Amino acid sequence: MISRRTALGAVAQLLPTLACGTTMAQDFHTTAFRIQPTGDIATLRQAALSATPPHEAGPFRTSDLVELVHVVPALRLDIRYATSNNFLGVPLYTQARAFLQRPAAEALARVQARLAPQGYGLVVYDGYRPWYVTKLFWEATPVDKHMFVGNPVEGSRHNRGCAVDLGLCDLETGATLRMPSGYDEMTKRAYADYPGGTDAERRLRHILRTAMEAENFAVLPEEWWHFDHADWSHYPIMNTRFEDLE
């Protein structure tokens, strides 16, 4: 997910803060980190669907969203928001699909090609995200965790089709590889420069980041899995649902 940039601070001295009802024994690599939503998700969803995205002054490029599985060979999808295995615990997308603007999608294909000789592939958790979902995330998330979700007043780079959430998988087995935190884990372990975790986890995080940066993606400091493509400012905030995309 996208978040506002904040100073990382001295994370070596900071322990992870877990959501209410979670314990350190939980494995957030397979079972999603959970929060206690601030309200009823169905009610918040309806309000978000009825809301209007922020107005922006152009000009912008014409949107050219493409489905990643048609552009990136051997891509693995793990679209958590189409399942209940996400931080809100309910399905938020009606379809398990991932889209990006064409330049970002083509760059992701080059990342996949860079990783393949090392035996690694990409597993994508999320790409283009309709604005109403960003609005829902913001309203459902407690204020003390707002740094981990995008502010709908500003819109998110996911809403522009130029941000992707992803990790690494083993090309031979298809297994998702462990990083210092799980996806969408709202703790300091998620920071891109978090010094904890194992040597192997940090090494894999570095491999992912290096490959992404080589193709003009930039990591979000608070989320090792979130990368913005360099062209993000050229596209408008979008609110088209997956089921309405061609």
C-alpha positions, 0 to 999 in steps of 0.5 A, spaced: 500 500 500 502 507 499 504 511 505 506 518 506 514 519 507 516 520 514 523 520 517 525 513 518 529 515 525 533 510 529 529 504 527 535 499 530 532 501 537 525 501 535 521 494 536 515 493 532 508 495 534 503 490 533 495 491 531 490 489 537 489 482 538 496 480 534 502 477 537 509 476 535 508 468 534 504 470 528 507 469 521 505 475 517 508 472 511 503 467 510 497 470 514 496 478 513 497 483 519 490 485 521 488 492 524 481 493 528 477 497 523 475 504 525 468 502 523 463 497 519 467 496 512 460 495 508 458 502 510 465 505 509 465 502 502 459 505 500 461 512 503 467 511 499 464 509 492 459 515 493 465 520 494 468 524 489 476 524 488 480 530 488 480 535 482 487 535 479 489 540 474 492 537 468 495 536 462 496 528 463 497 523 459 492 519 456 491 513 461 493 506 458 492 501 463 495 494 461 494 487 465 500 485 468 499 478 466 499 479 459 506 483 459 510 480 464 512 473 463 511 468 468 509 473 473 505 470 480 499 474 482 497 474 490 492 479 490 490 479 497 485 485 497 481 480 492 481 475 499 480 476 506 487 475 507 489 482 508 489 487 513 482 489 513 480 481 513 475 482 508 475 482 500 476 489 497 476 487 490 471 483 486 477 480 481 484 478 483 487 482 477 493 487 477 494 493 472 499 498 471 500 504 466 504 501 460 511 504 461 511 501 468 508 495 466 514 494 461 519 496 466 516 491 470 517 486 465 525 488 464 525 487 472 523 480 471 528 479 466 533 481 470 531 477 476 530 470 472 538 469 471 538 469 479 533 464 480 528 469 482 521 472 479 516 477 482 510 476 486 505 482 485 500 483 491 497 490 488 498 495 482 493 500 480 488 501 485 481 505 484 481 511 488 475 509 492 479 503 495 484 508 498 479 512 501 476 506 504 483 504 507 484 511 510 477 511 513 478 504 516 485 505 519 486 508 526 490 515 526 496 512 529 497 507 523 495 513 517 503 513 515 501 506 512 496 508 508 495 513 502 491 520 504 485 520 499 485 528 499 492 527 495 490 521 492 495 515 491 500 513 486 497 506 486 491 510 483 495 513 477 497 506 475 504 507 477 505 504 483 506 496 485 506 492 491 511 486 490 516 481 493 520 475 490 519 468 489 523 462 487 522 461 480 523 453 480 518 452 486 514 458 486 514 459 493 514 466 496 521 468 499 521 471 506 523 479 507 524 482 514 516 483 514 510 480 511 506 484 506 502 490 509 505 489 516 504 495 519 510 495 523 517 498 523 520 491 520 516 494 514 521 500 513 525 499 507 532 500 511 530 496 517 536 493 520 533 487 523 531 480 520 535 475 518 541 476 513 538 472 508 531 476 508 535 483 508 539 480 502 533 478 498 530 485 500 536 488 497 536 484 490 529 486 489 530 493 490 536 493 486 533 490 480 527 495 481 531 501 481 535 499 475 528 500 471 526 507 474 522 505 480 523 508 487 522 504 493 517 507 499 521 508 505 516 505 510 514 499 505 519 495 502 514 492 497 512 499 495 515 502 488 513 508 484 515 508 477 518 515 475 512 517 470 507 517 476 506 524 475 504 524 468 498 520 470 491 522 473 488 519 479 483 514 477 477 511 480 475 506 475 473 499 478 476 493 476 470 490 473 469 496 469 476 496 465 476 493 458 
